[in-house]
Amino acid sequence: MHTHQKYIERCLILAKNGLGTTYPNPMVGSVVVYKGQIIGEGWHQKAGQAHAEVLAIKSVKDQSLLKKATIYVSLEPCSHFGKTPPCADLIIAKKIPKVVIGGLDPNEKVAGRGVKKLLEAGCKVLVGVLEKECQELNKRFFTFHIKKRPYIILKWAQTEDGFIAPLNQEKGKPFWISNTYSKQLVHKWRSEEQAILVGTTTAIKDNPQLNVRLWEGENPMRIVLDRNLKLPKDSFILDKSIKSLVFTSEENASKTMASENVIFEAIDFEKEVPKQICDVLFKHQIQSIIIEGGAITLQSFIDTNLWDEARVFKSNNKLVQGIKAPDLKGKIRSKEHLERELLTTYTHD
């Protein structure tokens, strides 16, 4: 493996520690290398806190070595003042002579300006080491800034004979197809995304909490479609314990009682709903969303080609009759057996 690739790979390993906690910032890792040895490393842990480069530089015990070292970073150092000072300025101030970067930052506030600032200060800069891998790590961040919408993950569980739920289900009592292990895995996934969405029928029938109670991590924003304000007032989604967003019709928006943790957004349900949802979520700075149901809601995103990844559990149970699972055609990325279930992950491209 090429030396530069080895150290950028280490940056990627460090960066992954920030999955689910850095929004709206990207996940970034950084290492400082002197004479073939890593003498400092760091990763961005949370928005508003120190960036990866800052922590990597700070961790170097002998600061005099920085003038002879190379700093590696998985994504272009920032060049603007946000909640923290520009990382490019710190690299220049510490007189680090060489900077190796995985890929450019798609955020228009950066987008090459960090590299330009470093070059103008006399630093040697190399860009594009493991660039594809660096973009894949921050697929949510790149999708948000390039496509102006969240990264969309579809998730559902279906029986062996292709059903997602029974025809008749008692309200407030979810029907489980997945096993206990799979449910815990789903809660882990929830902790990694910024928002979670369900349709009206799922919200009423299951009364889901949509939190991460089976895993340690941040709860995602809860989002529900409720065109005619049918959701019972005692629903978990409306309990104000977690920030929630309700999409309702334009005529019903004025009837809502919004609060600090329950936001109502009006959309036209006669037009392309998934596109409107994406536009509103972009406005709210939501970079990723996992859509958990129901079948109609999932299919609407599939039919409008607004999805990036799908995670489908298939159990060995049978229903004989019920609500059909979504019809999806995508490229299979992976298959994994989880006890008596098969988890298949699809990608759109």
N, C-alpha and C positions, 0 to 999 in steps of 0.2 A: 504494500500500500504506500502511495506517495506520502511524504512527510506532512504536507499541508492537509491532505485528506484525513490523516490520522488525528490531527488536532481539531479540525472542524467537526469530525465525528464525535470527539469528546465534548465539543460545544453543544452538539445536538443532544447528547445523553443528559447533559446538565440542564438544557433548556426544557426538556420534557417534564422536569419536576414542577414546572409552572402551569401544567395543563389544568384549566378550570379556575385559576386564581389570578391571572394577569389581565383579564379583560378590563378595558378595551385595548390594552397593549398586547403586542405579540409575545410569544415565548422566545427568549433569547438566552444563549449560553456563551461564555467567554473564557478563554484561558490565556495566560501570559507564559511565554516560553523563552528560556535563555539557555543556550548551548545544549539543545536537545532535551531539556528538562522542563517540566511544567512547574513554574514557581508561584503561580497564582491562578485561581479560577473562581468563577461566580456565575450565578444565574438569576434572572429577574423573577422575583417571587410574587410581587403584588403591585398593581397600579398605584402610583404615588410613592412607592418605595424605590430604593436605589436600583439602577439598571445593572445588567450583567457586567458591563465593562468596568463600572465603578467598583463593584464588589471584587472583581478579579484583580484590579490594580491595587485596591486597598489590602487585599490578602497577601500581597508580596511583602515578605519580611524585610528584605534589603531593598529599599526603594531606589538605591543608586543603580541597581541592575536594570531598571526600566529603560534607561538611555541606550542600552545595548540589546534590548529584548524585542521580541515580536509579539504582538497581541492578535489573537484569533477571536473572531466573533461571528456567530451564525447569521446575523442580519446586520445590515448597514448601521453604523452608529448614528444616533440622532444628532441633528444640527440645530435644533430649535429649543427654546425654553418652554417646557410644559409644566408639570408638577415638580420636575427636577431639571437641573441645568443640562446643557448639551453634552453628550458623551464625547463627541468629536473634540470639543474644547478641552476636556480633561486629558485626552490622549496627547493632544498638542502641548498642553501645559507640562505634562510629565516627560515630554520629549522622547516618546516612544518612536523609534525610527521606521518601523515596518508594521503594517496592518494587513491582515488577511481576512477577507470577508466572504461568507457563504453566498449571500445574495443581496440585491438592492431592496430597500424598503419601498413597497407600493404606495404608502401613505404620501399624499401630495405635499404634506408638510416636510417630508424628508426627501424621498424620490431622487437620490443622486446628490443631494446637497451636502450630505455628510462626507461622501467621498471627495467632492469638489473642495470642501473646506480642508480636508486632510492633505490633499495634493498641493493646494496653494500654500500650506504651511511647510511643505518640503518632505512630507512622509512618503515612503514607498507604499503603494497600495495595490493589492491583488484582489480582484473580485471574481466570484463565480466558482468557488471550490465547493463541490457537492451541492450545487445550486438547486437541483431538482429535489434533493432530500430536504434542503432547508425550506423550500416552498411547500413541500408536502407536510412538514411539521406544522407550519403556520397556514394550513389550507383555509382555516376559518378567517384569519386575518386577511389573506390575499383575496378570498372570495368577496369579503365585505368591501374592500377598497377598490377592487377591479370591477366586480359585477354589481356593486351597489345594492347588495342584499345579503342576508345571513347565509352561512353554510347550512344546508338543510339535510338532516338525517331522518329517514323514515324508519320506524320500528314497529313490528307487530309479531304476534305469535299465532300460529295456525295449527290446526289438527292435521293428522296424516291425510284425511280426505278433503282438505282444503277449506275449512271453515275457521272464521275468526271469533265467532260467538254464537250462542244458541239463539233461536228465533224468539223465544220467550225467556226473559230474564227479569228477576225481581229487582225493582229499583233500589239503588243504594248498596247492592251486593255484587261486587265484581265477580266475573266468571274467570277462573284461572286456568290457562292452558299450560303455562310455563311451570317448571319446578322451582323449588326454593333457591337453588343455586343460580338459576337464570334470573330470578327476581332480584337477587342481590347484585348480580352483574348489571342489570338495568339501572339500579340505583347508583352504581358507580358511574355509569354513562351519564346519568343526569347531573352528577357533580362536575362533569367535564364540560357541559354545555351551558350557555348563558340563559336559555329559555326552553320551555317545554309546552307543547300545544296539544289540545284535544278538541274534538267537535262537541256539539250540543248534546247529542244522544249519549255519547260516552260519559260526559260530565254528569248527566242526570242519572243514567243507569248505574254507573259505578261509584259516583261521588268520590272520585280519586283525590288523594292528598297531594300528589305530584311533588313529593319532597324526596329527600335522600336519607330517610330514617334508617335504612339498612346499610348505610355507608357513611364514612366521615367525609365531610366536604361542604361546599356552599350549595344552598338550595337554588335551583334555577328560577327565573321569573316564570310564573304560571300564566298560560294564555288559553283562553277558551273562546269558541265561537258561540254567540248567544243572540241570534238575530232578533227574536221576539221576547227577550228577557224572560225565558222560561225557567232559568236556573233557580232552584229554591234558595231563599235567603240564608238558610242554615248550611249551605254547601261549603265544603272545605275551601274551595277556590275563592270564596268570598269572605273568609274568616279574618282577613287582614294580617294574618301571621307571616305571610310571605308576599312580596310584591306581585300583584296579579294584574293582567290586562285582559279586558273583555271586549271582543269585537261585536258590535250590535248594529242594527240598521240605523240609517240616518234619522228616520222618524221617531225611533225609540231613544236616541242618544240624549235628548233633552229630558227624558223621564228618569235618568239614572242618578244615583247618589254616589258620586265619586268621592274617594278619600285619598289620603296620602299613599296607601298601599293597594288601592283598587282603582285602576284607571279604565275609563271607557273610551273606545275609539269607534267612530262611525264609518262604515263602509257601505258600498252599494252591492248588495247580495245578488243583484241581477246581472252584474258584470263579473269579470274574471277575478274571483275572490282571492286565490293564492297570490296573484300579482299585487293586489291591494295590500294584503297582509305583509308581503315582503317590503313594500314601500313604507308602511307604517313602522315596521320593525327596524328598518334602516334609519328612519327618523329618530327612533329611540336608542340608536347605537347598539343594537343587538347583533352580534357577529355570528352567533350559531344558535340553532334551534333543533330540538329533537321532537318529531311529531309522532305521538303514540296512539292516535286513533280518533275516530273509528274508521271503518272501511270507506265510507263516503269521503271523509276528509282526506284520508291517505290517497285515495284514487284521484281526487281533484288535483293534488300536487303532481302525481304521476302523469296525468293527462295533459297538464300544462307544461311538462318538462321542467318543473321547478323542484328539483331534488338533486343531491350530490352523492348520497350514500344511502343504502337501505340495509337494515339488519333484521333478518327474518328467522325466528325460531320455528322449528317444525317438530311437533311432538308425535309420539306413536299412538296417541289417543284418537278416537273417532267420534264424530257427532252424528253422522248419517244425514242430518239436515241442519241448516243454520244460516248464518250470514256469511256469504262467500268472502274469502280473503281477497285483498287487492290483486289486480292483474298487473304484474310488473315484468318488464323486459330490460335487463341490464347485464353488464359484464360481471361475472362472478369473480370476486377478488380472493375470497377464502371460504373454507368450510371447516367447521370445528364441531366435534361431538362432545356434548355436555350431558353426561349420564345418559338418559333415554331421549335426548333431544339433539337435533342438528341445527347449528347456527350457521346460516349462510349470509355472507356480506356481499352486497352488490355495489358497483360503482356505475354512475350514469354514463361515463365515457368508455 
